[in-house]
Amino acid sequence: MARVSFTSHLRKVAPTEAVHIAAGNLGNALEPVFARYPKLRGYVVDEQNRLRKHVVIFLNGERLAAADWPSHLVDEDDEIHVLQALSGG
């Protein structure tokens, strides 16, 4: 199963340890994680399932385009990192 890690800045609403998800497209594969951690969905995507502007997803070290992130295929041995950018001073 693919492995998903969430940045420490999302830990208040996300799993603290990496989780394993089924292969398939990334949008469908993350659904069980969003179902188990419902507040996480609102931090990662908006009402139209678009990535929020302060969130990036890396698949095997490559940044995914915000527009088509859900359609990317996930293989059993993939590493996914969901990061939330911080701003301010």
N, C-alpha and C positions, 0 to 999 in steps of 0.2 A: 504494500500500500504506500501511496505517496505520503510524504511528511510535510506538515504545515507548522510553521512557527510564527508567533505574533510578537511584535516588538513589546518591550517592557512597558511602553507608554499606553498600551491597550490592555494591560493585565487586569485592570479593575473590571473589565467587561469580557475578557477573553481567557482561554485556558492558559495556565501558567507554564505548562509543559507543552512540547510539540504534540500534535495530534496526527493520527494517520487517517487518510481519506481514501476512498475508492477511486480508481482510475475512471476516466471519462472526461467530460469538459469541466473546466474549473468552476464555472457557475453552479452546475449541478453537484459537483463534488463538495463544495463548501456549504451546501444547504443543510446537511446534518449538523455541522458546527454552528451555523446560525440558529438552528432550531434549539440546540442545547444551550446556547448563549445568546438569547434574543436581543440583548442590548448591543451586542457586538455588531449586528447587521447595521444599525443606525450610525455607527462610527465608521464603518467601511464603505457602505453604499447609501445612495439617496433613495427617494421613493420610486425612481425610474430604474433602479438597479445599476446606476452609474457610479463608478468609483468617486468618492468624495475627493475634492481637489487636494487635500492634505494627506491622502493615502496613496501608497505605491505598492505594487505586488511584483516580486521577483520570482521567476520560474527558472531554476537551475542557474542562478546568477544573472539572468537577463531581465531587464525591466520590461514589463508588459505595458502595452499601450492602454491607456484608460478606456478608450472607446470599445475595444474588443476583448477585454480581459475574460469575460465569461466563456467565450468560445474556444479558448486555448485548451488543447488536449493535454491531459495529465496522464503520465505513465506511472506504473507501479513504483519505480525507483526515483521519482522526481522529488526535488526539494523546493518548497514554496515558502517564501517569507513575505509576510504582510507587515508593512511599516507605516507608521503615522509620523508625518513630519511635525516638528515643533517650530513655533515662531515666538517672537517677543524678545524682550530684553531685560 
